[in-house]
Amino acid sequence: MQIKILGWAGGIGANLRTTSFLIDDDVLVDAGTGLGDIPLNNMTGIRHIFLTHSHIDHVVGLPLLADSMFGVHDEPIIVHALEETIKAIKTHIFNWIIWPDFSELPTRENPSIHFKVMKPGEKVTIRSREFEMIPVNHTVPGVGYCVSTRNRTVAFSGDTTTNDSLWDVLNGYDHIDMIFVESAFSNSELAVSKVSKHYCPSLLGEDIKKLRHRPDVWLTHFKPGEEDLIYRECVEAMPDFNVKRLNGGEIFKL
């Protein structure tokens, strides 16, 4: 399994891309602005997208990808997500006002993309990789994912704050090799973190103590301009973990 970091940031700016992770050459976890850096001929390989939630920084690339890939394949791109996430995207994006509904184009019987409802706890296997949806705690219905092969397991937190569900599910695995987890704000913005239901370093540091594994921790979703501060505070908050920060473009081979 290979994971390429297309986007990891909590906003845009020079060299900043929002959340999108490419697994091997055919699966995306989230569809933020980062997927726009995939060469057009490589986009044709994307056959599945797993969405964590409906916020624009995680889905903005989806309508553009559907447009770019229109007519390329006989089979649709499968978008796996919560029912609430799919409803929000179809209501507010694929509504023929903001964007054409590519789940009905060229026809309802032969669409360019197909939304497939996935429920927390459900597992989907694609080419020997198992994707488990995990409920988390955000301002809209949100999930994380655990992706496992025969001997490797990687977790994605999605956008979340203090919760038990993510850690309980991960503790059920024999091991976790890596976790990509958000910390959107610095500790000075604890109140904002709680209102927006994001982690800050102190909240993440307390929550990750629930995890019985000791994976490499890769941090995502930093507020632009505060990357160095958030990273330092996360390192201090998680002294028992190997804490690293993403910069975009990293490729992990497991």
C-alpha positions in Angstrom: 0.0 0.0 0.0 1.2 3.5 -0.9 -0.1 6.7 0.5 0.6 10.1 -1.2 -0.2 13.3 0.6 -1.9 15.5 -2.0 -3.3 18.0 0.6 -3.1 18.3 4.3 -3.6 21.9 5.3 -6.5 23.6 7.1 -6.7 26.4 4.4 -5.2 27.6 1.2 -2.2 29.8 0.3 1.1 29.4 -1.5 2.0 25.7 -1.5 -1.0 24.9 0.8 -3.6 22.3 -0.3 -6.6 21.1 1.7 -7.1 17.5 2.7 -6.8 14.7 0.1 -4.9 11.5 0.4 -4.2 9.2 -2.6 -4.0 5.5 -1.7 -2.1 3.6 -4.4 -3.4 4.9 -7.7 -7.1 4.3 -7.4 -8.5 5.5 -4.1 -8.9 8.9 -2.5 -9.6 9.7 1.1 -11.3 13.1 0.9 -11.3 15.4 -2.2 -9.8 18.7 -1.1 -7.9 21.1 -3.3 -4.8 18.8 -3.2 -6.3 16.4 -5.7 -5.9 19.2 -8.4 -2.2 18.5 -8.4 -2.7 15.0 -9.9 -1.8 14.9 -13.6 -4.8 14.5 -15.7 -3.8 11.2 -17.1 -3.3 9.9 -13.6 -6.8 11.0 -12.5 -8.2 8.4 -14.8 -7.1 5.8 -12.3 -9.2 7.1 -9.5 -12.2 4.7 -9.0 -13.2 5.2 -5.4 -13.4 8.2 -3.0 -14.0 7.9 0.7 -15.3 11.2 2.2 -15.0 12.0 5.9 -17.7 14.8 5.9 -19.3 17.5 3.9 -17.2 20.6 4.6 -16.0 22.3 1.5 -12.3 21.9 2.2 -12.7 18.2 2.0 -15.1 17.9 -1.0 -14.3 20.9 -3.2 -12.4 18.8 -5.7 -15.1 16.3 -6.2 -17.3 18.3 -8.6 -14.3 19.4 -10.6 -12.9 15.8 -10.8 -16.3 14.6 -12.0 -16.3 17.2 -14.7 -12.7 16.4 -15.8 -13.4 12.7 -15.9 -16.8 13.0 -17.7 -17.0 10.5 -20.5 -13.6 8.9 -19.7 -14.9 5.6 -18.2 -17.8 3.3 -18.8 -18.1 2.7 -15.0 -18.7 5.5 -12.5 -16.4 6.7 -9.8 -17.8 5.4 -6.5 -18.1 7.9 -3.7 -18.4 6.3 -0.3 -19.8 8.5 2.5 -22.4 8.9 5.3 -25.9 9.3 4.1 -25.9 12.8 5.7 -22.8 13.7 3.8 -24.2 12.6 0.4 -27.4 14.4 1.0 -25.5 17.6 1.8 -23.4 17.4 -1.3 -26.3 16.6 -3.6 -28.4 19.4 -2.1 -25.8 22.1 -2.0 -23.3 21.3 -4.8 -24.6 18.8 -7.3 -27.9 20.7 -7.6 -27.8 22.1 -11.1 -27.2 25.6 -9.7 -23.8 25.4 -8.2 -22.8 22.4 -10.4 -24.4 19.9 -12.7 -25.4 16.6 -11.0 -22.9 14.2 -12.3 -24.7 11.4 -10.5 -27.3 11.8 -13.2 -25.0 12.5 -16.2 -25.0 11.4 -18.8 -28.0 9.5 -17.5 -29.3 8.3 -14.1 -28.8 4.7 -15.3 -25.2 5.4 -16.5 -23.8 8.2 -14.2 -20.3 9.6 -14.0 -20.2 9.2 -10.3 -22.2 7.0 -8.0 -22.8 7.8 -4.3 -22.8 4.8 -2.1 -24.0 5.1 1.5 -21.6 3.7 4.1 -22.4 3.4 7.8 -20.0 3.6 10.7 -18.6 0.2 11.4 -19.1 -0.9 7.9 -16.1 -2.3 6.0 -15.4 -2.1 2.2 -12.7 -4.2 0.5 -11.0 -2.8 -2.6 -8.1 -4.7 -4.1 -7.1 -6.4 -0.8 -7.4 -3.2 1.1 -10.1 -3.0 3.8 -11.6 0.4 4.6 -13.5 0.7 7.9 -15.6 3.8 8.6 -15.3 5.1 12.1 -17.6 7.7 13.7 -16.0 10.8 15.1 -17.1 14.1 16.7 -17.4 17.1 14.5 -19.9 20.0 13.8 -21.5 18.0 11.0 -21.8 14.2 10.8 -18.2 13.0 10.3 -16.1 9.9 10.2 -12.5 8.7 10.1 -11.2 5.6 8.3 -8.9 2.7 9.1 -7.3 1.2 6.1 -5.7 -2.2 6.5 -3.9 -4.8 4.4 -2.7 -8.2 5.4 0.1 -6.8 7.6 -0.3 -3.0 7.6 -2.9 -0.6 9.2 -3.2 3.1 8.7 -5.8 5.4 10.3 -7.2 8.8 9.3 -9.0 10.8 11.9 -11.0 13.1 9.7 -12.0 16.4 11.3 -12.8 15.8 15.0 -12.3 16.7 18.6 -12.5 14.9 21.9 -14.2 11.5 21.4 -14.0 7.8 22.4 -15.3 6.2 19.2 -12.1 6.7 17.1 -9.8 5.3 19.8 -12.1 2.5 20.8 -12.2 1.2 17.2 -8.4 1.6 16.7 -7.8 -0.3 19.9 -9.6 -3.2 18.4 -6.9 -3.7 15.8 -3.8 -5.8 16.4 -1.6 -2.8 15.5 -1.7 0.6 13.9 1.4 1.6 11.9 0.5 5.3 11.2 -2.2 7.7 12.1 -3.0 10.9 10.3 -4.7 13.1 12.8 -5.8 16.7 12.8 -4.8 19.5 15.1 -6.4 22.6 13.6 -5.6 25.3 16.2 -3.0 26.2 18.7 -3.7 25.9 22.5 -4.3 29.7 22.7 -7.5 29.0 20.6 -8.9 26.3 22.9 -12.3 28.0 22.9 -12.5 28.1 19.1 -11.4 24.5 19.0 -14.2 23.4 21.2 -16.9 25.4 19.3 -15.7 24.2 15.9 -15.1 20.7 17.2 -11.4 20.5 16.1 -8.5 19.3 18.1 -5.9 21.7 19.5 -2.6 20.2 20.9 -3.9 19.9 24.5 -7.1 18.2 23.5 -5.4 15.8 21.2 -2.7 15.1 23.7 -5.3 14.0 26.3 -7.4 12.0 23.8 -4.5 10.0 22.3 -3.7 8.6 25.7 -6.8 6.4 25.1 -4.9 4.6 22.3 -3.1 1.4 23.3 -0.9 1.4 20.2 2.1 3.6 19.5 2.0 4.4 15.8 3.8 7.2 14.1 1.6 10.3 14.4 1.4 12.6 11.4 -0.3 15.9 12.0 -2.7 17.5 9.5 -5.1 20.4 9.1 -3.0 23.2 10.7 -4.4 26.7 10.5 -2.3 28.5 7.9 0.4 30.7 9.5 0.5 28.8 12.8 2.1 25.6 11.6 5.3 25.8 13.6 3.5 26.7 16.8 0.9 24.0 16.6 3.5 21.4 15.8 5.7 22.4 18.8 2.7 22.3 21.1 1.7 18.8 19.7 5.2 17.4 20.3 5.0 18.7 23.9 1.5 17.3 24.4 2.4 13.8 23.1 5.8 12.9 24.7 5.2 9.2 24.3 4.6 9.3 20.5 6.8 9.9 17.5 5.1 13.1 16.3 5.7 14.4 12.8 4.2 17.1 10.6 3.1 16.9 7.0 4.2 19.4 4.4 2.5 17.9 1.3 3.9 15.6 -1.3 5.1 12.9 1.0 4.8 9.3 -0.2 4.6 6.5 2.3 5.1 2.9 1.3 3.9 0.3 3.6 
